[in-house]
Amino acid sequence: MYHDLQISRLRALLTVVDLGGFRRAAEALHVTQPAVSQQIRQLGNLIKGPIFISTGRELRLSPQGEELLGYARRIVSLNDEAVDRFVPPAGSVRVSIGIGDQLAEALPDILRMLTRGMPHVQFSVRTGLSESLESQVTTGQLDLALLLQSRSPRASATDHELGRMRMDWFGQPAHGEGAALPLTLFTEPCTLRSRILDAFDASDVPWRVAYEGSELVGLRAAAKAGLGVACLIANGDELWGLPRTVMFSLPDPPGPIPVTMAVSTGSATAGFVRIAKKALQNALRGYPFAE
C-alpha cells in the first residue's frame, strides 16, 4: 500500500525549519499556526515518531525528522521545477515563436519589441529552416513564425507578407575556367535551394554541389572556407563577414524572397497579430528589403 506525501505538508516542514518557528512559517504560508502544527503532526504519523525533539526557542529535528527533511527538500524542489515548466505565473501566457535562421540575427530586437507589446508573455524560441517552422505553425506547435520562403500552397489567411528580401551570392571558391562552379546548398526540403538550381539550370554556367547541410552555420562556414558559392540574404557580408562572389558569368540571384509572418489559427486574434506584425517589421528595419 502506498501513501502519498502531500506537498503542502512537506513545504510546511521546510518553512518551519528554514524560518525557525511555527508562527513565522504560518505567516509565510498564509495559514494559521494550528494548521502548520497539524501538518507537522501528520508527517509524524507517517514516520511513526516525532518530527522535532524540541520545539522551543531552538528547533531540533529528530533523526527521522532530519532524514525526512532531506526527502522533503528534493520533492518540493522537483515539484516547483515541474510547475514552473508547465504552469506560467498568474497573469501571464506562453507564446512559442520560430525564426527562420537567416533572420535570426534580428532575434534580440524581435524579443525586445514583442515584450514591449506583450509584457506578461513568456516566450520560447526555435530557429531553423522556414519550411520546418511553417509546418510547426500549421500543427500548432508554434504560435508565430517569421519565415523566409516563397508563399506555400498551404498559406492561409493567418499568413502576412512583410515584404520581399533581396538575395545575393557569397563565397570565393577556386574555380577554373570551364569547370563546374561549386555550390553550397541547404538540404531538401528547401524552396530556396530549388530556386537556386532553377536559376543555374536556366543559365549556361555548369555547376556541382560541393556542400549541403540543414543548418545555416554550416553553410556559412562552407562559403567562408571557399568550398562553394552560397545564396543568402543580401546583407550576409555585414551580418556574418561573408565575402561576396565576384564572377561576371553568374546568373541573377533568386528573389526577392517573401518574408512572411505565419500565425497559428489558435493564436490569430486581431490584437496578437497587430502587435506581432509591428514588432517584426520594426525589428527587420535595415534588412535588405526590395523597394
Phi and psi restraints in degrees (value plus and minus 20) as a CYANA .aco file:
   2 TYR   PHI    -123.5   -83.5
   2 TYR   PSI     126.3   166.3
   3 HIS   PHI    -135.0   -95.0
   3 HIS   PSI     112.2   152.2
   4 ASP   PHI    -106.3   -66.3
   4 ASP   PSI     107.8   147.8
   5 LEU   PHI    -102.8   -62.8
   5 LEU   PSI      90.9   130.9
   6 GLN   PHI     -91.3   -51.3
   6 GLN   PSI     109.9   149.9
   7 ILE   PHI     -79.1   -39.1
   7 ILE   PSI     -56.4   -16.4
   8 SER   PHI     -82.3   -42.3
   8 SER   PSI     -56.6   -16.6
   9 ARG   PHI     -88.7   -48.7
   9 ARG   PSI     -63.6   -23.6
  10 LEU   PHI     -85.3   -45.3
  10 LEU   PSI     -58.5   -18.5
  11 ARG   PHI     -85.6   -45.6
  11 ARG   PSI     -56.3   -16.3
  12 ALA   PHI     -81.8   -41.8
  12 ALA   PSI     -63.1   -23.1
  13 LEU   PHI     -80.7   -40.7
  13 LEU   PSI     -67.4   -27.4
  14 LEU   PHI     -79.2   -39.2
  14 LEU   PSI     -62.4   -22.4
  15 THR   PHI     -88.9   -48.9
  15 THR   PSI     -60.5   -20.5
  16 VAL   PHI     -80.0   -40.0
  16 VAL   PSI     -66.2   -26.2
  17 VAL   PHI     -87.4   -47.4
  17 VAL   PSI     -65.9   -25.9
  18 ASP   PHI     -89.3   -49.3
  18 ASP   PSI     -53.5   -13.5
  19 LEU   PHI    -116.4   -76.4
  19 LEU   PSI     -29.3    10.7
  20 GLY   PHI      59.5    99.5
  20 GLY   PSI       5.5    45.5
  21 GLY   PHI     152.9   192.9
  21 GLY   PSI     138.1   178.1
  22 PHE   PHI     -93.5   -53.5
  22 PHE   PSI     -57.4   -17.4
  23 ARG   PHI     -85.8   -45.8
  23 ARG   PSI     -66.2   -26.2
  24 ARG   PHI     -83.7   -43.7
  24 ARG   PSI     -58.6   -18.6
  25 ALA   PHI     -83.5   -43.5
  25 ALA   PSI     -62.4   -22.4
  26 ALA   PHI     -81.0   -41.0
  26 ALA   PSI     -61.1   -21.1
  27 GLU   PHI     -85.0   -45.0
  27 GLU   PSI     -62.6   -22.6
  28 ALA   PHI     -87.5   -47.5
  28 ALA   PSI     -53.6   -13.6
  29 LEU   PHI    -111.2   -71.2
  29 LEU   PSI     -24.3    15.7
  30 HIS   PHI      40.0    80.0
  30 HIS   PSI      23.3    63.3
  31 VAL   PHI    -151.9  -111.9
  31 VAL   PSI     155.9   195.9
  32 THR   PHI    -101.5   -61.5
  32 THR   PSI     137.8   177.8
  33 GLN   PHI     -82.8   -42.8
  33 GLN   PSI     -61.0   -21.0
  34 PRO   PHI     -79.1   -39.1
  34 PRO   PSI     -52.6   -12.6
  35 ALA   PHI     -85.9   -45.9
  35 ALA   PSI     -60.2   -20.2
  36 VAL   PHI     -84.9   -44.9
  36 VAL   PSI     -63.9   -23.9
  37 SER   PHI     -79.9   -39.9
  37 SER   PSI     -60.4   -20.4
  38 GLN   PHI     -84.2   -44.2
  38 GLN   PSI     -60.8   -20.8
  39 GLN   PHI     -83.5   -43.5
  39 GLN   PSI     -58.2   -18.2
  40 ILE   PHI     -88.2   -48.2
  40 ILE   PSI     -59.3   -19.3
  41 ARG   PHI     -82.6   -42.6
  41 ARG   PSI     -59.0   -19.0
  42 GLN   PHI     -84.1   -44.1
  42 GLN   PSI     -57.2   -17.2
  43 LEU   PHI     -86.5   -46.5
  43 LEU   PSI     -55.8   -15.8
  44 GLY   PHI     -82.1   -42.1
  44 GLY   PSI     -57.9   -17.9
  45 ASN   PHI     -83.3   -43.3
  45 ASN   PSI     -52.8   -12.8
  46 LEU   PHI     -86.4   -46.4
  46 LEU   PSI     -64.9   -24.9
  47 ILE   PHI    -111.2   -71.2
  47 ILE   PSI     -17.3    22.7
  48 LYS   PHI      38.2    78.2
  48 LYS   PSI      22.8    62.8
  49 GLY   PHI    -199.5  -159.5
  49 GLY   PSI     154.1   194.1
  50 PRO   PHI     -92.5   -52.5
  50 PRO   PSI     125.9   165.9
  51 ILE   PHI     -98.2   -58.2
  51 ILE   PSI     -62.3   -22.3
  52 PHE   PHI    -134.5   -94.5
  52 PHE   PSI     120.3   160.3
  53 ILE   PHI    -100.2   -60.2
  53 ILE   PSI     -58.2   -18.2
  54 SER   PHI    -155.3  -115.3
  54 SER   PSI     116.4   156.4
  55 THR   PHI    -139.9   -99.9
  55 THR   PSI       6.1    46.1
  56 GLY   PHI    -100.0   -60.0
  56 GLY   PSI    -164.5  -124.5
  57 ARG   PHI     -81.0   -41.0
  57 ARG   PSI     -55.2   -15.2
  58 GLU   PHI    -134.8   -94.8
  58 GLU   PSI      91.2   131.2
  59 LEU   PHI     -89.5   -49.5
  59 LEU   PSI     114.7   154.7
  60 ARG   PHI    -148.6  -108.6
  60 ARG   PSI     102.2   142.2
  61 LEU   PHI     -98.6   -58.6
  61 LEU   PSI     124.5   164.5
  62 SER   PHI     -91.6   -51.6
  62 SER   PSI     143.5   183.5
  63 PRO   PHI     -75.4   -35.4
  63 PRO   PSI     -61.9   -21.9
  64 GLN   PHI     -87.5   -47.5
  64 GLN   PSI     -55.2   -15.2
  65 GLY   PHI     -83.9   -43.9
  65 GLY   PSI     -60.0   -20.0
  66 GLU   PHI     -81.3   -41.3
  66 GLU   PSI     -63.0   -23.0
  67 GLU   PHI     -85.3   -45.3
  67 GLU   PSI     -63.5   -23.5
  68 LEU   PHI     -84.7   -44.7
  68 LEU   PSI     -55.3   -15.3
  69 LEU   PHI     -79.9   -39.9
  69 LEU   PSI     -59.6   -19.6
  70 GLY   PHI     -81.8   -41.8
  70 GLY   PSI     -64.7   -24.7
  71 TYR   PHI     -83.0   -43.0
  71 TYR   PSI     -61.4   -21.4
  72 ALA   PHI     -80.3   -40.3
  72 ALA   PSI     -62.4   -22.4
  73 ARG   PHI     -82.3   -42.3
  73 ARG   PSI     -62.6   -22.6
  74 ARG   PHI     -89.3   -49.3
  74 ARG   PSI     -61.5   -21.5
  75 ILE   PHI     -88.0   -48.0
  75 ILE   PSI     -65.0   -25.0
  76 VAL   PHI     -85.9   -45.9
  76 VAL   PSI     -59.3   -19.3
  77 SER   PHI     -82.7   -42.7
  77 SER   PSI     -64.1   -24.1
  78 LEU   PHI     -87.0   -47.0
  78 LEU   PSI     -59.2   -19.2
  79 ASN   PHI     -78.4   -38.4
  79 ASN   PSI     -67.6   -27.6
  80 ASP   PHI     -87.2   -47.2
  80 ASP   PSI     -54.9   -14.9
  81 GLU   PHI     -83.8   -43.8
  81 GLU   PSI     -63.6   -23.6
  82 ALA   PHI     -85.2   -45.2
  82 ALA   PSI     -61.6   -21.6
  83 VAL   PHI     -83.6   -43.6
  83 VAL   PSI     -63.8   -23.8
  84 ASP   PHI     -81.6   -41.6
  84 ASP   PSI     -52.9   -12.9
  85 ARG   PHI     -92.1   -52.1
  85 ARG   PSI     -59.7   -19.7
  86 PHE   PHI    -129.9   -89.9
  86 PHE   PSI     -36.4     3.6
  87 VAL   PHI    -140.3  -100.3
  87 VAL   PSI      84.5   124.5
  88 PRO   PHI     -85.7   -45.7
  88 PRO   PSI     135.4   175.4
  89 PRO   PHI     -77.2   -37.2
  89 PRO   PSI     135.8   175.8
  90 ALA   PHI     -75.3   -35.3
  90 ALA   PSI     114.3   154.3
  91 GLY   PHI      67.7   107.7
  91 GLY   PSI     -17.9    22.1
  92 SER   PHI    -144.2  -104.2
  92 SER   PSI     141.4   181.4
  93 VAL   PHI    -153.8  -113.8
  93 VAL   PSI     142.7   182.7
  94 ARG   PHI    -122.1   -82.1
  94 ARG   PSI     117.5   157.5
  95 VAL   PHI    -150.6  -110.6
  95 VAL   PSI     104.2   144.2
  96 SER   PHI    -120.6   -80.6
  96 SER   PSI     109.6   149.6
  97 ILE   PHI    -145.5  -105.5
  97 ILE   PSI     128.5   168.5
  98 GLY   PHI    -139.2   -99.2
  98 GLY   PSI     121.4   161.4
  99 ILE   PHI    -145.5  -105.5
  99 ILE   PSI     101.3   141.3
 100 GLY   PHI     -73.8   -33.8
 100 GLY   PSI     114.0   154.0
 101 ASP   PHI     -83.2   -43.2
 101 ASP   PSI     -43.9    -3.9
 102 GLN   PHI     -93.1   -53.1
 102 GLN   PSI     -34.0     6.0
 103 LEU   PHI    -128.7   -88.7
 103 LEU   PSI     -14.1    25.9
 104 ALA   PHI     -88.8   -48.8
 104 ALA   PSI     -39.3     0.7
 105 GLU   PHI     -84.7   -44.7
 105 GLU   PSI     -39.8     0.2
 106 ALA   PHI    -105.3   -65.3
 106 ALA   PSI     -19.2    20.8
 107 LEU   PHI     -78.3   -38.3
 107 LEU   PSI     -62.9   -22.9
 108 PRO   PHI     -76.7   -36.7
 108 PRO   PSI     -64.1   -24.1
 109 ASP   PHI     -88.2   -48.2
 109 ASP   PSI     -57.1   -17.1
 110 ILE   PHI     -81.7   -41.7
 110 ILE   PSI     -67.9   -27.9
 111 LEU   PHI     -86.0   -46.0
 111 LEU   PSI     -60.7   -20.7
 112 ARG   PHI     -82.3   -42.3
 112 ARG   PSI     -63.3   -23.3
 113 MET   PHI     -95.8   -55.8
 113 MET   PSI     -54.0   -14.0
 114 LEU   PHI     -85.4   -45.4
 114 LEU   PSI     -61.3   -21.3
 115 THR   PHI     -84.8   -44.8
 115 THR   PSI     -55.9   -15.9
 116 ARG   PHI     -83.1   -43.1
 116 ARG   PSI     -58.7   -18.7
 117 GLY   PHI    -104.3   -64.3
 117 GLY   PSI     -43.5    -3.5
 118 MET   PHI    -153.7  -113.7
 118 MET   PSI      53.6    93.6
 119 PRO   PHI     -85.6   -45.6
 119 PRO   PSI     -39.9     0.1
 120 HIS   PHI    -120.5   -80.5
 120 HIS   PSI      -7.6    32.4
 121 VAL   PHI    -114.7   -74.7
 121 VAL   PSI     118.6   158.6
 122 GLN   PHI    -118.3   -78.3
 122 GLN   PSI     104.4   144.4
 123 PHE   PHI    -123.3   -83.3
 123 PHE   PSI     121.0   161.0
 124 SER   PHI    -142.1  -102.1
 124 SER   PSI     127.3   167.3
 125 VAL   PHI    -148.5  -108.5
 125 VAL   PSI     118.5   158.5
 126 ARG   PHI    -147.4  -107.4
 126 ARG   PSI     123.9   163.9
 127 THR   PHI    -140.9  -100.9
 127 THR   PSI     139.6   179.6
 128 GLY   PHI     141.5   181.5
 128 GLY   PSI    -188.7  -148.7
 129 LEU   PHI     -87.6   -47.6
 129 LEU   PSI     122.4   162.4
 130 SER   PHI     -80.1   -40.1
 130 SER   PSI     -55.4   -15.4
 131 GLU   PHI     -81.1   -41.1
 131 GLU   PSI     -60.8   -20.8
 132 SER   PHI     -89.3   -49.3
 132 SER   PSI     -61.8   -21.8
 133 LEU   PHI     -86.3   -46.3
 133 LEU   PSI     -58.0   -18.0
 134 GLU   PHI     -80.3   -40.3
 134 GLU   PSI     -61.6   -21.6
 135 SER   PHI     -83.5   -43.5
 135 SER   PSI     -57.1   -17.1
 136 GLN   PHI     -90.3   -50.3
 136 GLN   PSI     -50.7   -10.7
 137 VAL   PHI     -88.0   -48.0
 137 VAL   PSI     -62.7   -22.7
 138 THR   PHI     -80.1   -40.1
 138 THR   PSI     -58.6   -18.6
 139 THR   PHI    -107.9   -67.9
 139 THR   PSI     -20.9    19.1
 140 GLY   PHI      64.5   104.5
 140 GLY   PSI     -13.3    26.7
 141 GLN   PHI     -92.5   -52.5
 141 GLN   PSI     -47.1    -7.1
 142 LEU   PHI    -141.3  -101.3
 142 LEU   PSI     123.3   163.3
 143 ASP   PHI    -103.8   -63.8
 143 ASP   PSI     -51.1   -11.1
 144 LEU   PHI    -170.5  -130.5
 144 LEU   PSI     123.2   163.2
 145 ALA   PHI    -166.1  -126.1
 145 ALA   PSI     123.3   163.3
 146 LEU   PHI    -125.8   -85.8
 146 LEU   PSI      94.6   134.6
 147 LEU   PHI    -136.4   -96.4
 147 LEU   PSI     128.1   168.1
 148 LEU   PHI    -141.7  -101.7
 148 LEU   PSI      76.5   116.5
 149 GLN   PHI    -192.2  -152.2
 149 GLN   PSI     142.3   182.3
 150 SER   PHI     -83.5   -43.5
 150 SER   PSI     132.1   172.1
 151 ARG   PHI     -80.3   -40.3
 151 ARG   PSI     107.4   147.4
 152 SER   PHI     -96.1   -56.1
 152 SER   PSI     130.3   170.3
 153 PRO   PHI     -79.8   -39.8
 153 PRO   PSI     -42.6    -2.6
 154 ARG   PHI    -106.8   -66.8
 154 ARG   PSI     -19.2    20.8
 155 ALA   PHI     -76.9   -36.9
 155 ALA   PSI     121.2   161.2
 156 SER   PHI    -145.4  -105.4
 156 SER   PSI    -195.9  -155.9
 157 ALA   PHI     -87.4   -47.4
 157 ALA   PSI     -33.8     6.2
 158 THR   PHI    -107.4   -67.4
 158 THR   PSI     -18.3    21.7
 159 ASP   PHI    -115.3   -75.3
 159 ASP   PSI     116.0   156.0
 160 HIS   PHI    -150.3  -110.3
 160 HIS   PSI      97.9   137.9
 161 GLU   PHI     -96.6   -56.6
 161 GLU   PSI     109.5   149.5
 162 LEU   PHI    -119.4   -79.4
 162 LEU   PSI     -26.4    13.6
 163 GLY   PHI     124.9   164.9
 163 GLY   PSI    -193.3  -153.3
 164 ARG   PHI    -149.0  -109.0
 164 ARG   PSI     111.5   151.5
 165 MET   PHI    -116.5   -76.5
 165 MET   PSI     111.2   151.2
 166 ARG   PHI     -93.9   -53.9
 166 ARG   PSI     124.8   164.8
 167 MET   PHI    -135.7   -95.7
 167 MET   PSI     142.5   182.5
 168 ASP   PHI    -174.0  -134.0
 168 ASP   PSI     149.3   189.3
 169 TRP   PHI    -114.5   -74.5
 169 TRP   PSI     117.2   157.2
 170 PHE   PHI    -153.5  -113.5
 170 PHE   PSI     129.0   169.0
 171 GLY   PHI      90.7   130.7
 171 GLY   PSI     124.4   164.4
 172 GLN   PHI    -149.8  -109.8
 172 GLN   PSI      51.1    91.1
 173 PRO   PHI     -93.9   -53.9
 173 PRO   PSI     134.3   174.3
 174 ALA   PHI     -86.5   -46.5
 174 ALA   PSI     108.0   148.0
 175 HIS   PHI    -168.6  -128.6
 175 HIS   PSI      89.8   129.8
 176 GLY   PHI     -97.8   -57.8
 176 GLY   PSI     133.1   173.1
 177 GLU   PHI     -82.5   -42.5
 177 GLU   PSI     108.9   148.9
 178 GLY   PHI      67.0   107.0
 178 GLY   PSI     -31.8     8.2
 179 ALA   PHI    -100.7   -60.7
 179 ALA   PSI     137.6   177.6
 180 ALA   PHI     -87.3   -47.3
 180 ALA   PSI     113.2   153.2
 181 LEU   PHI     -95.1   -55.1
 181 LEU   PSI     105.0   145.0
 182 PRO   PHI     -94.5   -54.5
 182 PRO   PSI     115.8   155.8
 183 LEU   PHI    -138.1   -98.1
 183 LEU   PSI     126.0   166.0
 184 THR   PHI    -130.5   -90.5
 184 THR   PSI     106.9   146.9
 185 LEU   PHI    -154.3  -114.3
 185 LEU   PSI     132.7   172.7
 186 PHE   PHI     -93.6   -53.6
 186 PHE   PSI     129.9   169.9
 187 THR   PHI     -93.3   -53.3
 187 THR   PSI     140.8   180.8
 188 GLU   PHI     -90.1   -50.1
 188 GLU   PSI     132.3   172.3
 189 PRO   PHI    -102.2   -62.2
 189 PRO   PSI     114.0   154.0
 190 CYS   PHI    -176.3  -136.3
 190 CYS   PSI      94.5   134.5
 191 THR   PHI     -88.1   -48.1
 191 THR   PSI     -51.3   -11.3
 192 LEU   PHI     -84.6   -44.6
 192 LEU   PSI     -61.9   -21.9
 193 ARG   PHI     -77.2   -37.2
 193 ARG   PSI     -65.3   -25.3
 194 SER   PHI     -80.8   -40.8
 194 SER   PSI     -60.4   -20.4
 195 ARG   PHI     -91.6   -51.6
 195 ARG   PSI     -53.6   -13.6
 196 ILE   PHI     -83.9   -43.9
 196 ILE   PSI     -67.6   -27.6
 197 LEU   PHI     -87.6   -47.6
 197 LEU   PSI     -54.4   -14.4
 198 ASP   PHI     -82.3   -42.3
 198 ASP   PSI     -60.9   -20.9
 199 ALA   PHI     -84.0   -44.0
 199 ALA   PSI     -61.7   -21.7
 200 PHE   PHI     -92.7   -52.7
 200 PHE   PSI     -57.1   -17.1
 201 ASP   PHI     -85.0   -45.0
 201 ASP   PSI     -49.1    -9.1
 202 ALA   PHI    -103.1   -63.1
 202 ALA   PSI     -26.1    13.9
 203 SER   PHI    -125.0   -85.0
 203 SER   PSI    -199.4  -159.4
 204 ASP   PHI    -117.5   -77.5
 204 ASP   PSI      -8.1    31.9
 205 VAL   PHI    -109.1   -69.1
 205 VAL   PSI      97.0   137.0
 206 PRO   PHI     -89.6   -49.6
 206 PRO   PSI     126.7   166.7
 207 TRP   PHI    -164.2  -124.2
 207 TRP   PSI     142.5   182.5
 208 ARG   PHI    -167.7  -127.7
 208 ARG   PSI     136.2   176.2
 209 VAL   PHI    -105.9   -65.9
 209 VAL   PSI      98.2   138.2
 210 ALA   PHI    -119.7   -79.7
 210 ALA   PSI     -45.4    -5.4
 211 TYR   PHI    -175.2  -135.2
 211 TYR   PSI     122.1   162.1
 212 GLU   PHI    -166.3  -126.3
 212 GLU   PSI     123.4   163.4
 213 GLY   PHI    -181.3  -141.3
 213 GLY   PSI     144.5   184.5
 214 SER   PHI    -114.1   -74.1
 214 SER   PSI     -26.7    13.3
 215 GLU   PHI    -137.6   -97.6
 215 GLU   PSI     121.7   161.7
 216 LEU   PHI     -82.2   -42.2
 216 LEU   PSI     -58.3   -18.3
 217 VAL   PHI     -81.0   -41.0
 217 VAL   PSI     -56.9   -16.9
 218 GLY   PHI     -90.6   -50.6
 218 GLY   PSI     -60.1   -20.1
 219 LEU   PHI     -84.1   -44.1
 219 LEU   PSI     -62.4   -22.4
 220 ARG   PHI     -83.1   -43.1
 220 ARG   PSI     -62.4   -22.4
 221 ALA   PHI     -82.9   -42.9
 221 ALA   PSI     -60.7   -20.7
 222 ALA   PHI     -84.7   -44.7
 222 ALA   PSI     -61.6   -21.6
 223 ALA   PHI     -86.3   -46.3
 223 ALA   PSI     -61.7   -21.7
 224 LYS   PHI     -87.9   -47.9
 224 LYS   PSI     -51.2   -11.2
 225 ALA   PHI    -100.6   -60.6
 225 ALA   PSI     -23.8    16.2
 226 GLY   PHI      64.4   104.4
 226 GLY   PSI      -0.6    39.4
 227 LEU   PHI     -93.8   -53.8
 227 LEU   PSI     -51.3   -11.3
 228 GLY   PHI    -198.3  -158.3
 228 GLY   PSI    -199.8  -159.8
 229 VAL   PHI    -111.5   -71.5
 229 VAL   PSI     116.3   156.3
 230 ALA   PHI    -139.9   -99.9
 230 ALA   PSI     127.0   167.0
 231 CYS   PHI    -126.4   -86.4
 231 CYS   PSI      94.8   134.8
 232 LEU   PHI    -157.3  -117.3
 232 LEU   PSI     154.8   194.8
 233 ILE   PHI     -78.1   -38.1
 233 ILE   PSI     127.9   167.9
 234 ALA   PHI     -87.0   -47.0
 234 ALA   PSI     -32.0     8.0
 235 ASN   PHI    -121.6   -81.6
 235 ASN   PSI       7.7    47.7
 236 GLY   PHI     -81.2   -41.2
 236 GLY   PSI     -47.5    -7.5
 237 ASP   PHI     -88.9   -48.9
 237 ASP   PSI     -59.3   -19.3
 238 GLU   PHI     -93.0   -53.0
 238 GLU   PSI     -61.6   -21.6
 239 LEU   PHI     -92.6   -52.6
 239 LEU   PSI     -64.8   -24.8
 240 TRP   PHI    -145.1  -105.1
 240 TRP   PSI     -16.5    23.5
 241 GLY   PHI      49.4    89.4
 241 GLY   PSI      10.1    50.1
 242 LEU   PHI    -102.8   -62.8
 242 LEU   PSI     119.9   159.9
 243 PRO   PHI     -97.2   -57.2
 243 PRO   PSI     117.1   157.1
 244 ARG   PHI     -93.2   -53.2
 244 ARG   PSI     128.3   168.3
 245 THR   PHI    -101.7   -61.7
 245 THR   PSI     108.6   148.6
 246 VAL   PHI    -135.1   -95.1
 246 VAL   PSI      72.6   112.6
 247 MET   PHI    -166.1  -126.1
 247 MET   PSI     104.1   144.1
 248 PHE   PHI     -91.7   -51.7
 248 PHE   PSI     -39.3     0.7
 249 SER   PHI    -110.1   -70.1
 249 SER   PSI     -22.2    17.8
 250 LEU   PHI     -87.9   -47.9
 250 LEU   PSI     123.7   163.7
 251 PRO   PHI     -90.8   -50.8
 251 PRO   PSI     143.7   183.7
 252 ASP   PHI     -81.9   -41.9
 252 ASP   PSI     122.4   162.4
 253 PRO   PHI     -86.9   -46.9
 253 PRO   PSI     132.4   172.4
 254 PRO   PHI     -80.9   -40.9
 254 PRO   PSI     137.3   177.3
 255 GLY   PHI      99.0   139.0
 255 GLY   PSI    -190.2  -150.2
 256 PRO   PHI     -82.6   -42.6
 256 PRO   PSI     129.5   169.5
 257 ILE   PHI    -117.1   -77.1
 257 ILE   PSI     113.6   153.6
 258 PRO   PHI     -82.6   -42.6
 258 PRO   PSI     119.1   159.1
 259 VAL   PHI    -124.2   -84.2
 259 VAL   PSI     100.5   140.5
 260 THR   PHI    -142.9  -102.9
 260 THR   PSI     117.2   157.2
 261 MET   PHI    -117.4   -77.4
 261 MET   PSI      93.8   133.8
 262 ALA   PHI    -124.0   -84.0
 262 ALA   PSI     113.1   153.1
 263 VAL   PHI    -144.0  -104.0
 263 VAL   PSI     114.0   154.0
 264 SER   PHI     -86.7   -46.7
 264 SER   PSI     132.6   172.6
 265 THR   PHI     -81.8   -41.8
 265 THR   PSI     -49.6    -9.6
 266 GLY   PHI     -95.7   -55.7
 266 GLY   PSI     -33.7     6.3
 267 SER   PHI    -133.3   -93.3
 267 SER   PSI     -19.6    20.4
 268 ALA   PHI    -103.1   -63.1
 268 ALA   PSI      32.8    72.8
 269 THR   PHI     -98.6   -58.6
 269 THR   PSI     136.6   176.6
 270 ALA   PHI     -81.0   -41.0
 270 ALA   PSI     -61.4   -21.4
 271 GLY   PHI     -86.0   -46.0
 271 GLY   PSI     -63.4   -23.4
 272 PHE   PHI     -82.9   -42.9
 272 PHE   PSI     -65.8   -25.8
 273 VAL   PHI     -82.3   -42.3
 273 VAL   PSI     -62.9   -22.9
 274 ARG   PHI     -82.7   -42.7
 274 ARG   PSI     -67.4   -27.4
 275 ILE   PHI     -85.8   -45.8
 275 ILE   PSI     -64.7   -24.7
 276 ALA   PHI     -85.2   -45.2
 276 ALA   PSI     -62.0   -22.0
 277 LYS   PHI     -84.5   -44.5
 277 LYS   PSI     -63.5   -23.5
 278 LYS   PHI     -83.7   -43.7
 278 LYS   PSI     -62.1   -22.1
 279 ALA   PHI     -83.5   -43.5
 279 ALA   PSI     -64.2   -24.2
 280 LEU   PHI     -88.0   -48.0
 280 LEU   PSI     -61.1   -21.1
 281 GLN   PHI     -82.4   -42.4
 281 GLN   PSI     -63.6   -23.6
 282 ASN   PHI     -87.0   -47.0
 282 ASN   PSI     -58.6   -18.6
 283 ALA   PHI     -87.6   -47.6
 283 ALA   PSI     -46.5    -6.5
 284 LEU   PHI    -114.3   -74.3
 284 LEU   PSI     -15.0    25.0
 285 ARG   PHI     -80.6   -40.6
 285 ARG   PSI     115.9   155.9
 286 GLY   PHI      77.2   117.2
 286 GLY   PSI     -33.9     6.1
 287 TYR   PHI     -98.0   -58.0
 287 TYR   PSI     137.0   177.0
 288 PRO   PHI     -99.6   -59.6
 288 PRO   PSI      51.1    91.1
 289 PHE   PHI     -96.8   -56.8
 289 PHE   PSI     125.7   165.7
 290 ALA   PHI     -90.3   -50.3
 290 ALA   PSI     126.4   166.4
